[in-house]
Amino acid sequence: MILELRNIYKNYQQGKMEVPVLKDISLQVEEGEYVAIMGPSGSGKTTLMNIIGCLDKPSSGIYKLAGENILDYKDKQMSEVRLNSIGFVFQSFNLMQRQSAVENVALPLLYAGVPKKERRRIATAALERVGLGERIDFKPTQMSGGQNQRVAIARAIVNNPKIILADEPTGALDSKSGEQVMELFHKLNEEGATIVMITHERDIAEHAGRILHIKDGELYDEDEKGNKIIHREEVDA
C-alpha cells in the first residue's frame, strides 16, 4: 500500500464557526495504480489534494505514505517528503520563465543537493523520457502549452517520487495537447508510476484505472455501471 488515508476530517475556522470541508474520508492507493478523483468547485478536492501533497494537514485522521504515518513528521521532514516522495503537476505548469527546460527540471535536484553536472544529466534524461530531448535549452516562452506541461511532468518525475500528484493537468491545454499529456501519463503508469489525478472532466478521468468522486466533502467510488458508492464504507468494511 503506497498511500492510505483513514477517517480524514478537515475543518476550517470562519469567525466563531467551524466549517467542515472533508468528512470521514478513507482512501487506499496501491503502488502502480492510476486513480482519478473527480469533483466540482467547492467539493473539497483541492483540500484533499493539499493533504495528499503534504501542503496541509487534516484536522484529524491518519495519513500513511509507504507505510509511514507522516502526520507525525515535523515541518522539515514534511518538506523532504514533498521534495523526494511526491511529484507535483499543476494546471498552470509553475515553471520559472527565465530558466530553460533543463534548468526547470533540475530544480528539485538542486534542492536535494545533487552536484551541477549530475543535475543536468538526470534532468536531460527526464526530458528525453517525456519526448523533449531536443528542447532541453528552450525556455517556456519558446514552447507550446503542451510542451510546457511535459516539462512540468519531467520535473515531477526527476526525483523518482513515490506518487505523481496531478491537479487538473490538462486544464490550460487545448484538446490535442491534453490528449498527448494523457498519453504520457498512461506511459508513465505502464512503467510503474503511481498517479493520483484531480480533475472535473469525465473524459480526462476515464484515462485512469479507477475513478473516485468527491462531493460535499465525501469521497465516493464507482461500481461497474458507474453508480456512486460511498467510499469509506468499502474501506472500513
Secondary structure in CASP SS format (residue, H / E / C, confidence):
PFRMAT SS
TARGET T0000
AUTHOR 0000-0000-0000
METHOD secondary structure of the structure
MODEL  1
M C 1.00
I C 1.00
L E 1.00
E E 1.00
L E 1.00
R E 1.00
N E 1.00
I E 1.00
Y E 1.00
K E 1.00
N E 1.00
Y E 1.00
Q E 1.00
Q E 1.00
G C 1.00
K C 1.00
M E 1.00
E E 1.00
V E 1.00
P E 1.00
V E 1.00
L E 1.00
K E 1.00
D E 1.00
I E 1.00
S E 1.00
L E 1.00
Q E 1.00
V E 1.00
E C 1.00
E C 1.00
G C 1.00
E C 1.00
Y E 1.00
V E 1.00
A E 1.00
I E 1.00
M E 1.00
G C 1.00
P C 1.00
S C 1.00
G C 1.00
S C 1.00
G C 1.00
K H 1.00
T H 1.00
T H 1.00
L H 1.00
M H 1.00
N H 1.00
I H 1.00
I H 1.00
G C 1.00
C C 1.00
L C 1.00
D C 1.00
K C 1.00
P C 1.00
S C 1.00
S E 1.00
G E 1.00
I E 1.00
Y E 1.00
K E 1.00
L E 1.00
A C 1.00
G C 1.00
E E 1.00
N E 1.00
I H 1.00
L H 1.00
D H 1.00
Y C 1.00
K C 1.00
D H 1.00
K H 1.00
Q H 1.00
M H 1.00
S H 1.00
E H 1.00
V H 1.00
R H 1.00
L H 1.00
N H 1.00
S C 1.00
I E 1.00
G E 1.00
F E 1.00
V E 1.00
F C 1.00
Q C 1.00
S C 1.00
F C 1.00
N C 1.00
L C 1.00
M C 1.00
Q C 1.00
R C 1.00
Q C 1.00
S C 1.00
A H 1.00
V H 1.00
E H 1.00
N H 1.00
V H 1.00
A H 1.00
L H 1.00
P H 1.00
L H 1.00
L H 1.00
Y H 1.00
A C 1.00
G C 1.00
V C 1.00
P C 1.00
K H 1.00
K H 1.00
E H 1.00
R H 1.00
R H 1.00
R H 1.00
I H 1.00
A H 1.00
T H 1.00
A H 1.00
A H 1.00
L H 1.00
E H 1.00
R H 1.00
V C 1.00
G C 1.00
L C 1.00
G H 1.00
E H 1.00
R H 1.00
I C 1.00
D C 1.00
F C 1.00
K C 1.00
P H 1.00
T H 1.00
Q H 1.00
M C 1.00
S C 1.00
G H 1.00
G H 1.00
Q H 1.00
N H 1.00
Q H 1.00
R H 1.00
V H 1.00
A H 1.00
I H 1.00
A H 1.00
R H 1.00
A H 1.00
I H 1.00
V C 1.00
N C 1.00
N C 1.00
P C 1.00
K C 1.00
I E 1.00
I E 1.00
L E 1.00
A E 1.00
D E 1.00
E C 1.00
P C 1.00
T C 1.00
G C 1.00
A C 1.00
L C 1.00
D C 1.00
S H 1.00
K H 1.00
S H 1.00
G H 1.00
E H 1.00
Q H 1.00
V H 1.00
M H 1.00
E H 1.00
L H 1.00
F H 1.00
H H 1.00
K H 1.00
L H 1.00
N H 1.00
E H 1.00
E C 1.00
G C 1.00
A C 1.00
T C 1.00
I E 1.00
V E 1.00
M E 1.00
I E 1.00
T E 1.00
H C 1.00
E C 1.00
R H 1.00
D H 1.00
I H 1.00
A H 1.00
E C 1.00
H C 1.00
A C 1.00
G C 1.00
R E 1.00
I E 1.00
L E 1.00
H E 1.00
I E 1.00
K E 1.00
D C 1.00
G C 1.00
E E 1.00
L E 1.00
Y E 1.00
D E 1.00
E E 1.00
D C 1.00
E C 1.00
K C 1.00
G C 1.00
N C 1.00
K E 1.00
I E 1.00
I E 1.00
H H 1.00
R H 1.00
E H 1.00
E H 1.00
V H 1.00
D H 1.00
A C 1.00
END
